[in-house]
Amino acid sequence: MALRRNKRTSDDQPVPVPVEVEGVRHAGPWDSTERTPDEDGTYLDLGSLLVRVRPGLDVQLPTDGAEGEIGAVMLVSESSALELRAFAATRSGGLWDEVRDDLILEVARLDGECEQVDGPFGAELHVKVPAELPDGEQGFQPSRIVGIEGPRWLLRATFLGDAALNPSDDDVLMQTLRDVIVQRGPEPRIPRESLLLTLPPNATLVSDDE
């Protein structure tokens, strides 16, 4: 499922003053109380995530399960991709430590390889799992999995393709990750509950061959 954006309209709502953030999120990604897209028309409003779409990136919204819920957004370039998923978390933090341990166990179950390294947001995982290649041969699917905790949320970013094989902290996908704004909402949520995405009202679905 891909998106084409139509002309954006303004709600004329007051804009909060940007908040200075310390720690690994000092340059983003942001909480909605810290940044807003203002009049930046490159931002796509997906409900729980506001994503800045740069030239050369296609936006895909794969559905999860039989109910067709949208739990992730994929930003795809010619040789790489970035999957973004957001989850509810507690105020005390620490959810990424738990999720990371679960991912390490899952990779081992799949007979894959997993290396934990120190990245710009702290501990991240560099993963290779067995997969069938386009030519039918058996190979590995590489990924770089980054977890970032904000105010009662966890943003999980998975880099695929060349961005996983040759990690960079300055490429367009990493810049896109830092520009993300998370809109968790005030309602109580269970930790690890997926913050589902919604189609923006100013978007049109298009087929992949259009």
C-alpha positions as CSV (number, residue, x, y, z in Angstrom):
1,M,0.0,0.0,0.0
2,A,1.5,3.3,-1.0
3,L,0.4,6.9,-0.4
4,R,0.1,10.0,-2.6
5,R,-0.4,13.2,-0.7
6,N,-2.8,15.9,-1.8
7,K,-2.7,19.5,-0.8
8,R,-2.3,20.0,2.9
9,T,-4.7,22.3,4.8
10,S,-4.0,24.2,8.0
11,D,-6.0,23.9,11.2
12,D,-4.8,27.3,12.5
13,Q,-4.0,25.7,15.9
14,P,-1.5,27.3,18.3
15,V,2.0,26.0,17.9
16,P,3.8,24.9,21.1
17,V,7.3,26.4,21.7
18,P,10.0,23.8,21.0
19,V,11.4,22.1,24.1
20,E,15.1,21.4,24.6
21,V,15.7,17.7,24.9
22,E,18.8,16.2,26.6
23,G,20.4,12.8,26.1
24,V,20.2,10.6,23.0
25,R,17.1,12.4,21.7
26,H,18.8,15.8,21.7
27,A,18.4,15.9,17.9
28,G,15.2,13.8,17.6
29,P,13.1,11.9,17.3
30,W,10.6,14.0,19.2
31,D,7.5,13.8,21.3
32,S,4.5,15.9,20.1
33,T,5.0,18.1,23.2
34,E,8.5,18.9,22.1
35,R,8.1,19.7,18.4
36,T,5.4,20.2,15.8
37,P,5.6,20.2,12.0
38,D,4.4,23.8,11.9
39,E,3.8,24.6,8.2
40,D,6.2,22.0,6.9
41,G,4.3,20.4,4.1
42,T,6.8,17.5,3.8
43,Y,5.4,15.9,7.0
44,L,2.8,13.1,6.7
45,D,0.3,12.8,9.5
46,L,-0.2,9.1,10.3
47,G,-1.9,9.6,13.6
48,S,0.6,8.3,16.2
49,L,3.6,9.2,14.0
50,L,4.3,12.3,12.0
51,V,6.9,11.4,9.4
52,R,8.9,13.9,7.2
53,V,9.0,12.4,3.7
54,R,12.1,13.5,1.7
55,P,12.5,13.3,-2.1
56,G,13.4,9.8,-3.3
57,L,11.6,8.0,-0.5
58,D,8.4,6.0,-1.1
59,V,5.9,5.6,1.7
60,Q,4.3,2.2,2.3
61,L,1.8,1.2,5.0
62,P,1.7,-2.6,5.3
63,T,-1.3,-4.0,7.2
64,D,-1.0,-6.4,10.1
65,G,-3.2,-9.5,10.5
66,A,-6.7,-10.3,9.2
67,E,-8.1,-7.1,10.7
68,G,-5.9,-4.9,8.4
69,E,-4.6,-2.7,11.2
70,I,-1.6,-0.5,10.3
71,G,1.2,-0.9,12.8
72,A,4.2,0.3,10.8
73,V,5.3,2.7,8.1
74,M,8.0,1.7,5.6
75,L,10.1,4.4,3.9
76,V,11.8,2.9,0.9
77,S,14.7,4.2,-1.2
78,E,16.4,2.6,-4.2
79,S,18.7,0.4,-2.1
80,S,17.4,0.6,1.5
81,A,14.3,0.8,3.7
82,L,13.3,2.0,7.1
83,E,10.4,0.5,9.1
84,L,9.0,2.5,12.0
85,R,6.8,1.1,14.7
86,A,5.7,2.8,17.9
87,F,4.6,1.2,21.2
88,A,3.3,2.4,24.5
89,A,5.7,2.3,27.4
90,T,5.9,3.3,31.1
91,R,7.1,6.6,32.5
92,S,10.1,4.8,34.1
93,G,11.5,3.6,30.8
94,G,13.5,0.4,30.3
95,L,11.2,-1.2,27.7
96,W,13.8,-1.3,25.0
97,D,16.0,-3.4,27.2
98,E,13.2,-6.0,27.5
99,V,12.3,-5.9,23.8
100,R,16.0,-6.1,22.8
101,D,16.4,-9.3,24.9
102,D,13.3,-10.8,23.3
103,L,14.6,-10.0,19.8
104,I,18.0,-11.6,20.6
105,L,16.1,-14.8,21.6
106,E,14.0,-14.7,18.5
107,V,17.0,-14.4,16.2
108,A,18.6,-17.4,17.9
109,R,15.4,-19.4,17.4
110,L,15.6,-18.6,13.7
111,D,19.2,-19.7,13.6
112,G,20.3,-16.2,12.7
113,E,23.2,-14.0,13.8
114,C,22.8,-11.1,16.2
115,E,25.4,-8.6,17.4
116,Q,24.7,-5.9,20.0
117,V,26.6,-2.7,19.4
118,D,26.6,0.8,20.8
119,G,24.9,3.3,18.4
120,P,23.8,6.9,18.5
121,F,20.7,6.0,20.6
122,G,22.5,3.4,22.8
123,A,22.4,-0.3,22.4
124,E,21.2,-1.5,19.0
125,L,21.1,-4.9,17.2
126,H,22.7,-5.9,13.9
127,V,20.9,-8.9,12.7
128,K,21.1,-11.5,10.0
129,V,18.4,-14.2,9.7
130,P,18.1,-16.9,7.1
131,A,16.0,-16.0,4.1
132,E,15.4,-17.0,0.5
133,L,17.0,-14.6,-2.0
134,P,15.3,-13.3,-5.1
135,D,17.2,-15.8,-7.2
136,G,15.9,-18.7,-5.1
137,E,19.2,-19.3,-3.3
138,Q,19.3,-19.4,0.5
139,G,21.0,-16.4,2.1
140,F,20.6,-13.9,4.9
141,Q,18.3,-10.9,5.5
142,P,20.3,-8.2,7.2
143,S,18.7,-5.6,9.5
144,R,19.8,-2.9,11.9
145,I,17.3,-2.5,14.8
146,V,17.3,0.7,16.8
147,G,15.1,1.4,19.9
148,I,14.4,4.9,21.1
149,E,12.5,5.7,24.3
150,G,10.5,8.9,24.8
151,P,7.8,10.0,27.2
152,R,5.7,6.8,27.7
153,W,6.6,5.5,24.2
154,L,9.1,3.3,22.4
155,L,10.0,3.9,18.8
156,R,11.5,0.9,17.0
157,A,13.4,1.6,13.8
158,T,14.5,-1.2,11.5
159,F,16.9,-0.4,8.7
160,L,17.0,-2.9,5.8
161,G,19.0,-3.4,2.7
162,D,22.2,-1.3,2.2
163,A,21.4,0.7,5.3
164,A,21.7,-2.5,7.3
165,L,24.8,-3.8,5.6
166,N,26.6,-0.4,5.7
167,P,25.2,1.5,8.7
168,S,25.4,5.2,8.6
169,D,24.4,7.8,11.2
170,D,24.2,10.6,8.6
171,D,22.2,9.2,5.7
172,V,18.7,10.2,4.6
173,L,17.0,7.4,6.5
174,M,18.7,8.3,9.7
175,Q,17.8,12.0,9.2
176,T,14.2,10.9,8.6
177,L,14.2,8.9,11.8
178,R,15.5,11.9,13.8
179,D,12.7,14.1,12.3
180,V,9.9,11.7,13.4
181,I,7.3,13.2,15.9
182,V,5.5,10.7,18.1
183,Q,1.9,11.5,19.1
184,R,1.2,8.9,21.9
185,G,-2.0,10.5,23.2
186,P,-3.0,10.9,26.9
187,E,-5.1,7.7,27.3
188,P,-3.8,4.8,29.4
189,R,-2.2,2.0,27.5
190,I,-0.6,-1.3,28.3
191,P,3.2,-1.4,27.8
192,R,4.2,-2.8,24.4
193,E,0.7,-1.9,23.0
194,S,1.2,-0.9,19.4
195,L,0.4,2.7,18.6
196,L,-1.5,2.1,15.4
197,L,-1.2,4.3,12.4
198,T,-4.1,5.9,10.4
199,L,-4.4,7.1,6.9
200,P,-4.2,10.9,6.6
201,P,-7.4,12.5,5.2
202,N,-5.3,14.3,2.5
203,A,-3.8,11.1,1.1
204,T,-4.8,8.9,-1.8
205,L,-4.0,5.2,-2.1
206,V,-2.2,4.3,-5.3
207,S,-1.1,0.9,-6.7
208,D,2.5,0.0,-6.9
209,D,2.5,0.1,-10.7
210,E,0.9,3.6,-10.9
